[in-house]
């Protein structure tokens, strides 16, 4: 899963370095780490949705709106 560092500090996850404003791909194991969870909850890291998933959700929402 991709995450973006939205803080002003460098974030270290396992062997990865995520600079401010940059994104990184994290494994399920890394996402399960308590430190990663805490950074997401505090807003320092944010989960980046894949564009294809985002587009699918938009299409679904539009389809529901157009249905009677």
Secondary structure, 3 states (H helix, E strand, C coil): CEEEECCCCCEEECCEEECCCCEEECCHHHHCCHHHHHHHHHCCEEEECCHHHHHHHHHHHHHHHHCC
